[in-house]
């Protein structure tokens, strides 16, 4: 890699609509370059083979200096002009800081290695997508076609402006090139009407997610698990089943369309990755989250799908007791369904049998998160007892509209006894109306 001090360009062309950074450089090379792809890379990025990474060329800080900052700062270019801007909202604040620091450095690993995307094999940088109608408009208006940044985002297979399936051009040579409608091809089958509607929602969700400041993967994961339970794919009483997840996804229109792809994304059609995505504690490729989310909520309107994705805690969720609540982080360090199995079992041995573990292995796991089996159950069963006791009183009142406080004490002895001993404020709230009625004095006449 060749480095040098960045010299400001004598003339800096403005952005051409929503073109990507790679497209801008390819246009500059076509219009103002001297024909050498190496020289263009060194001039703009301080790197001879900057065109190798089409998603985000290395040396962007050099590009900012060469253009005098007129086209944007380094973070702005990454978020608004590079397809890896979709990856940034999925990063934790610590990883985002590390990523931006490494991108700003003159040397070191590229963004693919930094984000851990090397093993995924998805969205190769040699693949560039375009819409034929967009190219026709560009040629008619400016006589210079462009690579539109929204088309290069992972999960974006439909041009939202013209509602057309995108073509793919495979460029394995290290050059600055502009789109040519004659050399691209459709690497997927043309979608059926049902598949097209899902792909349209997927493309819009990808563009929506790319402009979010941050996405809470923990809340997204919990919300996805909840929806799977509501749809009957999973349950509260059994561990997440890889076979049931795979069968559910393979039956979706999105999986059927992915099977036709002649690209690495076809590997996702089997759905075997969903179990690891939901059970793992790392982020993984954004494409997987987007595909899973649209497959789960394809029956909803696009606005609802996007709102759920950016603010999953804003939607009510239902726990295994049928109680509605907003998702919060799991303080136990265990998946919520496994926690419920442990807490719902009569003994720790029963819980271990249901989970397919030995009692010793389960005790070791609970000790690693800060307590023995007994203390784990004792400390976390109290909220469950409270919910069950309150529900018992509410159910009795609903079935007996004319009941009195005395009836509650007589018919709900266990619930009343537990609440008055452990949570008297909940007992007062549950029987507030009855207590008010019981204090009324009878009329003398």
C-alpha positions in Angstrom: 0.0 0.0 0.0 1.4 3.4 -1.0 0.8 6.3 1.3 1.4 10.0 0.8 0.2 13.4 2.0 -3.2 14.2 0.6 -3.2 17.2 -1.8 -6.6 18.9 -2.2 -8.1 18.5 -5.6 -8.4 21.6 -7.8 -12.0 20.8 -8.5 -14.3 18.6 -6.4 -17.5 17.5 -8.3 -20.6 17.4 -6.2 -22.5 14.2 -5.4 -24.7 12.8 -8.2 -27.9 12.1 -6.3 -27.7 9.0 -4.0 -24.6 7.6 -5.6 -22.1 5.6 -3.5 -18.6 6.7 -2.7 -17.2 4.1 -5.1 -19.5 5.4 -7.8 -18.3 9.0 -7.2 -14.7 7.9 -7.6 -15.5 5.8 -10.7 -17.2 8.9 -12.2 -14.2 11.1 -11.3 -11.8 8.5 -12.8 -13.9 8.4 -16.0 -14.1 12.2 -16.3 -10.9 13.6 -14.8 -8.6 10.6 -14.4 -5.6 9.8 -16.6 -6.6 6.2 -17.3 -4.6 4.7 -14.5 -6.7 3.0 -11.8 -3.7 2.9 -9.5 -3.0 6.6 -9.9 -6.7 7.4 -9.1 -6.5 5.3 -6.0 -3.3 6.9 -4.8 -4.6 10.4 -5.5 -7.9 10.0 -3.7 -7.1 7.4 -1.0 -3.4 7.1 -0.8 -3.8 3.4 -1.8 -3.1 2.0 -5.2 -5.7 -0.8 -4.9 -8.4 1.2 -3.1 -10.9 0.0 -5.7 -10.6 -3.5 -4.3 -13.1 -2.7 -1.5 -16.1 -1.4 -3.3 -18.2 -1.2 -0.2 -15.8 1.1 1.6 -12.4 1.8 0.0 -9.5 1.9 2.5 -8.0 5.3 3.2 -11.3 7.3 3.5 -9.6 9.8 5.9 -7.1 10.5 3.0 -10.2 11.1 0.7 -11.6 13.6 3.2 -8.4 15.5 3.1 -8.1 15.3 -0.7 -11.6 16.7 -1.1 -11.1 19.3 1.6 -14.1 17.9 3.5 -16.5 19.3 1.0 -18.1 15.9 0.4 -18.5 15.1 4.1 -16.6 13.8 7.1 -15.4 10.3 7.5 -18.4 9.2 9.6 -20.8 10.9 7.2 -19.2 9.1 4.2 -19.4 5.7 6.0 -23.1 6.2 7.0 -24.5 7.9 3.9 -22.3 6.9 1.0 -21.0 3.4 1.8 -23.0 0.2 1.9 -21.3 -0.7 5.2 -23.3 2.1 6.7 -25.9 -0.6 7.2 -23.5 -2.5 9.6 -22.8 0.5 11.9 -26.3 0.6 13.7 -25.9 -3.1 14.6 -22.7 -2.4 16.5 -22.5 -1.8 20.2 -21.1 1.7 21.1 -17.7 0.1 22.0 -17.4 -1.8 18.8 -18.5 1.3 16.8 -15.8 3.4 18.4 -13.2 0.7 17.6 -14.5 0.3 14.0 -14.3 4.0 13.3 -10.8 4.2 14.8 -9.6 1.4 12.6 -11.2 2.8 9.5 -9.5 6.1 10.1 -6.1 4.5 10.5 -3.8 4.6 7.5 -3.0 0.9 7.6 -4.3 -2.2 9.3 -7.2 -4.7 8.6 -10.0 -3.6 6.4 -13.6 -3.2 7.4 -14.5 -6.8 6.5 -12.0 -8.2 9.0 -12.7 -5.5 11.6 -16.5 -6.3 11.6 -15.9 -10.1 11.6 -17.7 -10.5 8.3 -15.0 -12.6 6.6 -16.5 -15.9 7.6 -20.1 -15.1 6.5 -19.3 -15.1 2.8 -22.4 -12.9 2.2 -22.6 -9.7 0.1 -19.2 -10.1 -1.7 -17.7 -6.8 -2.8 -17.3 -8.1 -6.4 -21.1 -7.9 -6.8 -22.7 -4.6 -7.7 -26.4 -4.1 -8.3 -28.2 -1.7 -10.5 -31.7 -0.9 -11.9 -32.1 -0.7 -15.7 -34.6 2.1 -15.4 -32.3 4.1 -13.2 -29.5 3.8 -15.7 -31.8 4.9 -18.6 -32.7 8.0 -16.5 -29.0 8.7 -15.7 -28.0 8.5 -19.4 -30.9 10.7 -20.4 -30.2 13.4 -17.8 -26.4 13.4 -17.2 -25.0 10.9 -19.8 -23.2 9.2 -16.9 -24.7 6.2 -15.0 -24.1 5.7 -11.3 -24.1 3.0 -8.7 -26.8 4.0 -6.3 -25.9 3.4 -2.7 -29.4 2.1 -1.7 -29.1 -0.7 -4.3 -25.8 -1.9 -2.7 -27.2 -2.4 0.8 -27.5 -6.0 2.0 -31.1 -7.2 1.7 -31.9 -4.6 -1.0 -33.0 -6.5 -4.1 -35.8 -4.2 -5.3 -35.4 -0.7 -6.7 -37.9 1.2 -4.6 -38.1 4.0 -7.2 -39.1 1.9 -10.1 -40.3 -1.3 -8.3 -38.0 -3.5 -10.4 -35.8 -6.4 -9.5 -32.1 -5.3 -9.5 -29.6 -6.8 -11.9 -26.1 -7.9 -10.6 -22.8 -7.2 -12.2 -19.8 -9.3 -11.1 -16.5 -7.3 -11.3 -13.5 -9.3 -10.1 -10.9 -7.0 -11.6 -9.5 -4.2 -9.4 -10.8 -1.2 -11.4 -13.0 1.9 -11.1 -16.0 1.0 -13.3 -19.5 2.5 -13.9 -22.6 0.4 -14.5 -23.4 -0.9 -17.9 -26.9 -2.3 -18.4 -25.6 -4.8 -21.1 -23.3 -6.8 -18.8 -25.5 -7.4 -15.8 -27.9 -10.2 -15.2 -30.6 -11.4 -12.9 -29.0 -13.8 -10.5 -32.3 -14.7 -8.9 -35.6 -15.9 -10.3 -38.3 -13.3 -10.9 -40.4 -13.2 -7.7 -44.0 -14.3 -7.5 -46.5 -11.7 -6.3 -46.2 -13.0 -2.7 -42.4 -13.0 -2.9 -42.3 -9.6 -4.4 -44.3 -8.0 -1.6 -41.9 -9.5 1.0 -38.9 -8.4 -1.0 -40.3 -4.9 -1.2 -40.7 -4.8 2.6 -37.2 -6.2 3.0 -35.6 -3.5 0.8 -37.4 -0.8 2.6 -36.4 -2.2 6.0 -32.8 -2.3 4.9 -32.8 1.4 3.8 -34.6 2.3 7.0 -32.2 0.4 9.3 -29.1 2.0 7.6 -30.1 5.5 8.8 -30.9 4.4 12.4 -28.4 5.8 15.0 -28.4 2.5 16.9 -30.3 -0.8 17.0 -30.8 -2.8 20.2 -30.0 -6.4 19.2 -30.9 -7.7 22.6 -34.4 -6.2 22.4 -34.7 -7.3 18.8 -33.8 -10.9 19.8 -36.3 -11.0 22.6 -39.1 -9.6 20.5 -38.3 -12.2 17.8 -38.5 -15.0 20.3 -41.8 -13.6 21.6 -43.3 -13.5 18.1 -42.1 -17.1 17.4 -44.0 -18.2 20.5 -47.1 -16.3 19.5 -47.0 -18.0 16.1 -46.7 -21.4 17.7 -43.2 -22.0 16.2 -41.7 -22.2 19.7 -43.0 -22.4 23.2 -42.2 -21.3 26.8 -41.9 -24.8 28.2 -39.3 -26.3 25.7 -35.9 -25.1 24.5 -35.8 -23.5 21.0 -36.0 -26.2 18.4 -33.7 -25.9 15.4 -35.9 -28.3 13.4 -39.1 -26.3 14.0 -37.4 -23.0 13.2 -36.0 -24.5 9.9 -39.4 -25.9 8.9 -41.2 -22.6 9.6 -38.7 -20.6 7.6 -38.5 -23.0 4.7 -42.3 -22.6 4.3 -42.0 -18.8 3.8 -42.1 -17.1 0.4 -38.7 -15.4 1.2 -37.0 -18.8 1.7 -38.5 -20.1 -1.6 -37.1 -17.1 -3.5 -33.6 -17.3 -1.8 -33.3 -20.9 -3.1 -33.3 -19.6 -6.7 -30.4 -17.2 -6.0 -27.1 -17.8 -7.8 -25.3 -15.8 -5.1 -24.0 -16.6 -1.6 -27.3 -15.5 0.0 -28.8 -18.7 -1.3 -27.2 -20.5 1.7 -29.7 -18.7 4.0 -32.7 -20.5 2.3 -32.3 -23.5 4.6 -32.9 -21.5 7.7 -30.4 -23.5 9.8 -28.7 -20.2 10.8 -31.8 -18.9 12.7 -31.2 -21.0 15.9 -27.6 -19.8 16.3 -28.7 -16.2 15.6 -31.3 -16.2 18.4 -29.2 -18.3 20.8 -25.9 -16.5 20.2 -24.8 -13.4 22.0 -22.9 -11.8 19.1 -24.4 -9.7 16.4 -23.7 -11.7 13.2 -24.4 -10.4 9.7 -27.2 -7.7 9.5 -28.7 -9.5 6.5 -29.7 -12.3 8.7 -31.5 -10.0 11.2 -33.3 -8.3 8.3 -34.4 -11.5 6.7 -35.6 -13.0 10.0 -37.5 -9.9 10.9 -39.4 -9.6 7.6 -40.2 -13.3 7.7 -41.7 -12.9 11.2 -43.7 -9.8 10.5 -44.5 -10.0 6.8 -48.2 -10.0 7.7 -47.9 -6.4 9.1 -47.7 -3.0 7.4 -44.3 -1.7 6.5 -44.5 1.2 9.1 -45.2 -1.3 11.8 -42.3 -3.6 10.7 -39.9 -0.7 10.8 -41.2 0.7 14.1 -40.8 -2.7 15.8 -37.3 -3.0 14.4 -36.1 0.4 15.6 -38.0 0.4 18.9 -38.9 -3.3 19.8 -39.6 -2.3 23.4 -42.4 0.0 22.3 -44.6 -3.0 21.5 -46.3 -5.0 24.2 -44.9 -8.5 24.7 -46.5 -11.5 26.4 -44.8 -13.6 28.9 -45.5 -17.3 29.7 -48.1 -16.3 32.3 -50.1 -14.4 29.7 -49.0 -11.0 31.1 -48.3 -8.1 28.9 -45.2 -6.1 29.5 -42.4 -4.3 27.7 -39.2 -6.1 27.1 -36.3 -5.3 29.3 -32.8 -6.7 29.4 -32.5 -10.2 30.8 -30.5 -9.8 34.1 -30.1 -13.5 34.6 -27.7 -14.0 31.7 -29.9 -16.9 30.5 -32.4 -17.0 27.7 -35.8 -16.1 29.1 -37.5 -19.3 28.2 -34.8 -21.4 29.9 -35.2 -19.2 33.0 -39.0 -19.9 33.0 -38.4 -23.7 32.8 -36.0 -23.5 35.8 -38.4 -21.3 37.8 -41.5 -23.3 36.9 -40.2 -26.7 37.8 -40.9 -28.1 41.3 -37.2 -28.9 41.9 -33.9 -28.2 40.2 -33.7 -31.8 39.2 -37.0 -31.5 37.4 -35.7 -28.4 35.6 -32.5 -30.2 34.6 -34.5 -33.1 33.2 -36.7 -30.9 31.1 -33.7 -29.1 29.7 -31.9 -32.3 28.9 -29.0 -31.5 31.4 -27.5 -33.1 34.4 -28.2 -31.4 37.7 -24.5 -30.8 38.2 -24.2 -29.0 34.8 -27.2 -26.8 35.6 -25.9 -25.9 39.0 -22.5 -25.0 37.5 -24.3 -22.7 34.9 -26.3 -21.0 37.6 -23.2 -20.5 39.8 -21.4 -18.8 36.9 -24.1 -16.1 36.7 -23.9 -15.4 40.4 -25.8 -17.9 42.7 -26.6 -21.5 43.5 -29.6 -23.2 42.2 -31.6 -22.6 45.4 -30.8 -18.9 45.5 -31.5 -18.5 41.8 -35.0 -20.0 42.2 -35.8 -18.3 45.5 -34.7 -14.8 44.3 -36.6 -15.0 41.1 -39.7 -16.9 42.0 -41.1 -14.1 44.1 -42.1 -12.0 41.1 -43.8 -15.0 39.6 -45.7 -15.7 42.9 -46.7 -12.0 42.9 -48.1 -12.2 39.4 -50.0 -15.4 40.0 -51.5 -14.1 43.3 -52.7 -10.9 41.7 -54.1 -12.8 38.7 -56.0 -15.1 41.0 -57.7 -12.1 42.7 -58.4 -10.4 39.4 -59.9 -13.5 37.9 -62.2 -14.1 41.0 -63.4 -10.4 40.8 -64.1 -10.7 37.1 -66.1 -13.9 37.6 -68.0 -12.5 40.6 -68.9 -8.9 39.8 -70.8 -8.4 43.0 -68.2 -9.9 45.4 -67.0 -8.3 48.5 -63.7 -8.0 50.3 -64.8 -10.7 52.7 -65.4 -13.0 49.7 -61.9 -12.4 48.5 -60.5 -13.3 51.9 -62.6 -16.5 52.1 -62.2 -17.8 48.5 -58.6 -16.6 47.7 -56.9 -17.5 50.9 -53.6 -18.5 49.5 -53.3 -15.4 47.2 -54.3 -13.1 50.0 -52.0 -14.6 52.5 -49.0 -14.5 50.2 -49.6 -10.9 49.0 -50.3 -9.5 52.5 -47.0 -11.1 53.7 -44.8 -10.3 50.8 -46.3 -7.5 48.8 -49.1 -5.6 50.6 -49.1 -2.7 48.2 -50.1 -5.1 45.4 -52.9 -6.5 47.5 -54.2 -3.0 48.2 -54.0 -2.2 44.5 -55.8 -5.4 43.4 -58.7 -4.8 45.9 -58.8 -1.0 45.9 -62.4 -0.8 44.7 -63.6 -3.5 47.1 -61.9 -1.8 50.0 -63.5 1.5 49.1 -66.9 -0.1 48.9 -66.4 -1.9 52.3 -65.7 1.4 54.0 -69.0 3.0 53.0 -71.4 3.4 55.9 -75.0 2.1 55.5 -77.7 4.7 55.4 -79.6 5.0 58.6 -82.9 5.8 57.0 
